[in-house]
């Protein structure tokens, strides 16, 4: 497999930069969430309290309006009552005037009648001086009877007027009491109706305000729960990133400890087995020309049929648990010198050493321009 090492180095650097960028962004998110958690919730309490104040002012206006309407209704009823009283008083004045007229008329009429009777009596006495005694007695009895009838009539008329006046006064008292009762009932009904309407309006507004307060509490609880969830998630991510960073640091330190004199050796110090030449070592990976030590000499490996499974075995010889590998052909990391120890390597990937899957030690048909190089990533 032929790969451009420069491109691979660029990709690895990009991946490393991406990881660092993600780490920085995660730390920034955690900082922002902590700030949000410590800060007051972004709830516009001023607007809520302004809304409550506005509704309270509206309620007070309704109460004032209701009081004004009740006052107007009371004044209207009072005017209506005063109108009835005024009409009754006018009737009383008229009746009193009529009674005075009758009394005045009677006071004038009775003396006149008496004077007239006295004059008539005197006239008849003079006229009848020459008449018989029987005629005089008869006339006297007639005159007396007429006088008594007139007096009785005047008495009956006076009594009748007195009864009418008393009945009118009694009727006036009854009407006045009925009007007062009706006015009290009307005012009470109006007050009860206004108070019932006002109570319903206040209860409705109170329910709305309670709902808004409940919504604010729910929103704060949801925000708190959401923030806690996000912080927990970020803490988990940071923990994983810290673990990855720790592992990366460990791998980097380990890989750097393998490099000696421009060559990369296994950590166990077995420098007489395998190494990489012309190496490039980064945080979690290394790449270079593959060389093997045999019969007291270092030699290279030919790239004929050299696959990822072969590279995996070679990488595990340096450090176990390799995660990915690449193969570079045609002396991508420079040609070696001396022996070419292996050709047509045929590993399954599970072997512990390239020596367990070689075509034959020192048997090849290659030149050093076919020396293989590998990339190991842990």
C-alpha positions, 0 to 999 in steps of 0.5 A: 500500500503506497501512502503519502507521508506528508499528507498523513502528517498533515492529517494527524496534525489536523486531527490533533488541532481538532481535538485541542479545539474541541477541548477548548470549546468544551471548557468554554461551554462549561465556563458559560454554564457555570456562569449561568448556573451562578447567575440569576435566571434570565427571567424578566421579573421587572416585566412580571411585576409591572404586569402585576402592578398594571393589573392591580391598577386596573382592578383599583380602577374597576373598584373605583368605577363600581363605587362611582356607579353605586354612588350614582345609583344611590343618588338616582334612587335618592332623587327618585325618592325626593321627587316622590316626597316633593310630590306628596308635599305638594299634595299636602300643601294643596290639601291644606290650602283646600282645607283652609279655604273650606274653613275660611268659607265656613267661617264666613258662611256660618255667621252670614247664615246666622245673621240672615236667620236672625234678620229673617226671624226679626222680619217674620216677627214683625210681619206676624205681629198681627198674625195668630199665635198658632201661626207664630208658633208654627213659624218658630218651630220651622225656623228652629228646625231649619237652624238645627238642620243647617248646623248639623249639615255644617258639622257633617261637612267639617267632620268629613273634611277632617276624615279626608285629611286624616286619611290622606295623612295616613296614606302619605305615611304609608306611601313614604314608608313603602318608597323608603323600603323600595329604595333600601331594597334597590340600593342593597340589590345594586350593591350586592350585584356590584360586589358580586361582579367585582369579586368575580373579576378579582378572583379571575385576575388572581387566578391569572396571576397565580398561573403566571407565578406558577409558570415562572416557578416551573420555568426556573425549575426546568432551567435549573434541571436543564443546566444541571443536565448540561453541566453533568454532560459537560463534566462527563465529557471533560472527564473523558477528555482528561482521560484521553489527554492523560492517555495521550500524554502517557503514550507520547512520553512512552513513544519519545522514550523509545527514540534513540540516536534517530531510531525508534526501538521497542520499550522493553529495550530489546534493541536487537529485534526491530526498529524504525529508521528516519522516524517521525514521532508525534503524540500517539503515533510513529512512522519510519522505515522498518528494519530487523536485526538478525545474525548481528546485522540490521537489515530492511524488509521488502515491500512485496505483498506487505499488507496492513496485517503485516504492519500490525504485527510489526507495530505490536512488536514496538508497543502492544494494542496498536489501533491503526496502521499504514504501509508506505512502499518504494522506500518512502522513508529513504532506502536502507543499506546492507541486508534485506532480511524479509520478502513476501511477509504473510502475517495474519495479524495475530502473530507476536513477531514478523519472524513468525510469518516470513517467506524466508530469512534473507531470501528476496528479489528486491533492491533497497528502493523497495524498502517498506515503511510503516505508520503505527497509531496507538 
